[in-house]
Amino acid sequence: MLNNLLLVASQVGTLFLMMGVGFLLSKAGKLSASSVNQITFLLLYVVVPCLVVDALQTEKDPALLHTVGVGFVVLLILYGIYAGVIMLLFRRLAPDTRDTLRFGVLYGNVGFMGIPLIRAVLGERGLIYATVSLAVFTLLNWSHGVVLMGGRKELSVKKAVLNPGILGTVVGLLLFLLAVRLPATVGDAVSFLGSMNTPLAMVIIGAQMAQADLKAAFRDRRLYLATLFKLVIFPLAAALALVPLKLDPMLYSAIVILLATPTAGTTAMFAQQFRRDPVIEAEMVSLSTLLSIISLPVFAVVAKALGGA
């Protein structure tokens, strides 16, 4: 197990080195906030959908389709349970800070951090299960997440359904179900664009961290409690609860690993859009991301061991 832990730690370390590039570029003034926003748009609207479509360009397999469906249902149930648990947290804090921390505890960086990690730990096959998690995350993020941060009046069914993550998944699934393979020229272009996800996402996360007050983050006890739930308690609970279900080993590993990812960067966008607490959001994203360099390798090894991947 020690060898597996060191191997995964080195893979996670590679991702953090790429984050370091974004961090240094931002600190040096070579990667501005507007540049980060533009690259984020490229990732969300082009790269991630291409990655999802490319991952689903595989032979039609009824067993695989069943496993994907099971994963979708399991994730919905887990998110539903955790959505109830977070309502018990931070009740004494001001609403703006309380809701921001609750959102950060529930929603992890599945797209930018999770997908590169799944590719590194589980290989290309694991990306199929990562796309399921991304679809559930996106759907809930733009429905429950919006209600949590902005109230029911801000809920938009159009945004919850018609967004790049969901549309990319729908297109990919349709091609998979119809057994349609993209022409070589188109398929290669989609694949190349999708392969940009890991380096670009890591650079962006590093640049976002450079804009946060890391010293303040390490002094805030509230952030440690939130990060404990995000990086340890929730993924550990899932890892133990899912063992009796005897899920597909790779699906099990993907679910546990993705639940262990640090706080999602969309917390920043929602905090600003709905006038919540943008400072504590930036600090939580940074603190949870930094501490995940310790927790992620552990959960990746635990997931593979318990799931039998």
N, C-alpha and C positions, 0 to 999 in steps of 0.2 A: 504493500500500500504506500510505503514511503516513496518508492520510485514513481508511482502514479502521481502522488502529491507534488513531487518535484517537477515532473513533466508538465502537469497542468499549471503549476506556479510559473514555470518558464513561459508558457503560452500566454498566461495573463500578463506576465511581465513585458512580453512583446507588445501587447496592446497598450500598456501604460507608457512604454517608450514612445509610441506614436502619439499618445496624448501629450507627452512632454514636448514634442515638436510644436503642437498647437499652443501649448502654454508659453513656450519661449518666444514664438512668433508674435503672440499677442502682447507679451510683456515688452517686446522690442518695438512695438508699434507697427509691425509689418502685416498684422492681421486685425483690421478694425472691426468694430461691432457691426457695421453695415456689410462688411465682407462675410462675417460669420452668418448673418441673416441670409445672404444670398446663397451661400454654400448649403445652409440648412434647407432652404427652399429646393435646391437641386437634389438634395438627398431625399426629401420627403415626396417630391412630386415626380422624380424621374428614377433615381437610383434604387430606392427601396421597392417600388412597384416592379421594376425590371428584375430585381433579385428574387422577388416572390414568383413571378412568372417563370423565370429560369429554373428555380428549384422544383417547380411542378411540371417541368418538361421531362417527364419520366414515363415509363410504360404503365398503362392502365392496369391497376391491380385492385380487385375487390377487397382483399384483406387490408391493403394500405388505406383504402377509402374508409373502411370500417374503423381502423385505428385512428384516423384523422377525426372522424365523427365522435369517437369516444373521447379523444383529447379535447375537442371543443366543449363537450358537455361537462367534463371534469373541471375544466378551467372556469367555466361559467359558475359552477357550484362553489369552487374555491374562492373566486372573487366575491361571490355573494356572501359567503360566510365572513370573509375578511372585511367586507364593507360594513357588516354589522359590528364587528369587533372594534373597528377604528372609531366608531361613535362613542365608545366608552373612554377614549383617550383624550387627554388635554382639555377636559371640560372646564377647568378653571381659568383657561387662557382667554384672551380677547378673541372674538370671532374670526377676525382676519388672520391672526397667527394660528389659531386652532384649526381652521379649515385648511390652511396651507400645509400644516404638518400632517393632518389626516390624509390629504391627497398624496403627499410625498411618501407616506408609509405604504399606501396601497398600490400606487402605480410606479413600476420600475422601468428602467431604461431598456425595454425589451428590443426596440429597433436598433438604436445606435450601439449599445453595449452588448445586448443579448445575442443578436444574430452573429456578430463577429466571434463571440465566445463559443457559441454552439458550433460554428464552422471549425474553430480551432480544436475543440474537445471531441465532438462527435462526427466531424467530417461533413461532406456534402449531403449525405443522406439525412443528417440531423436537421438540415435546413427546412425540410418538408414539415417537420413538427414545429419548428420555430415560426413558420408562417401561420400556423394555427393559433399559436399564442399571440402573435402580432395582430391577427384579425380580431381575437377576443379583446385584447388590450385596446385596440383602436375603437371598437364598437362601444365598449364601456367607458373609455376615456371621454368620448364625445357625447355620452348620454349621462351616466351616473356622475362622471367627473365634472361635467358642466353644471349639473344640479348642485353638487357638493360645493363648488366654488362660486357659482353665480346665482343659484336659485332656479326654481322651475321655469321662471319667466325667460331664462336664457337658453332653455333647451330647444335645439333645432334638429328635427328628424332628418332634414336634408343633410346637415353637416355630419350627423352620426352615421349616415349610410353612404353619402356621396363624398368620400374622401379618398386620397391616394392609396392608403393601406387597404381599405375594403375593396376598392375597385380593382387593384392589382390582384388581390386574392380571388375575386370573382372571375376575372379574366383567366387567371392561371388554372382555377378549378374547372372552368368550362373547357379549356383546351385539354386538360387532363381527362375529364369525363368523356369527351368526344374523341379522345385518342388522336388529337391533332398535334402534329409536330410542326413547329415554325420552320419555314425555309431556312437553309443554312445561313444565308446572308443576314436575314433578320434575326435568327436565333443567336448568331455570333455577336451581333450588335447588342442585343438584349443582355447576353451573358457578360460582355465586356463592361457594359454600363453597371450591371449588378455587382460586378467584382470591385467596383470603386467604393462600395459601402464601408468596408472595414477601415481603410486608411482615412477616408474623408470623415467618417463618423468619429474616429478617435481624435483626429486633429481638432474637430469642432468641440468635442467635450473638453479637451485640454484648454482651448481658447476661452471657453465659458468659465472654467475654473479659475483662469487668470484674472477674471473680472470680479471674483468674490473675495471677501475678507476672510482669509483662511485662519488668521489668528483669532478672530471673533468666533468663528465656527468651532474651533477647538476649546473655547471657553464656555460654550453654551450647553448647560446640562440637558435642556429640553431636546436638543439635537441628538444627544447621545441616546436618550430614550427612544426617540423616533427611529434612529438608525439601528438600534438593537432590534426593534420589531421588524424593520425592513430587511436587514441583512441576516438575522439569526432566527427569531421566533417564528415568523411566517413561513420561511422555507423549510425550517426544521419540522414544523407541524405538518406541512404538506408531505415531506419525505416519509414521515412515520405513518401518517394517515393513509397514504396511497399504497403502502406495501401489501396490505391484504387484498387489494383489488387485482393484483398480478397483471398490471398493464404491460404493454409492449415495452421491453427494456429501454429502447431508445426514446420512446415517448415519455416514459417515467423520468428518465434522466433530463430530457429537455425541459419538462415542466418544472422540476425542482431547481435546475440551474437558472432558468429564466425568472423564477420567483425570487431568486437570491440576488438579482441584479440591483444596483443602486438606484436611487430616486431618479425618475424620468425628467429629462430636460423640459418636457412640456409643462412641468410645474411652473416654470418661469413665465412661459407664455400665458398660462391661465391666471397666474398671480397678477400680472400686469393688466391683462384684459378685464378682469373682474375686480380690479382695485383691492387686491388682497395684500399680503405682506411679502414684497419682492426680495427684501433683504434676507429674511430667514429662509426663504426658498433657495436663494443662491448658495447660502451657507450649507443648507442640508444636502443639496446636490453635490457640492464639493466634498463635504465631510464623508458622506456615504460612499462616494466614488473612491476617495482615498482609502477608506477602511476596507472597501471591497477587495482590495489587492490581497488582503489576508483571508477574508471569508469565502470569496469565490472559489479559490482552489480547493478549499476544504469541502464545500458543498458539491463541487464537480466530482471529486473522488467519492464522497459519500453516495451521491446519486448513482454513479456508475456501479458502485459496490452493491448497494441495496437493490438496484434495478436489474443488475446482471448484464448491463450493456458492455 
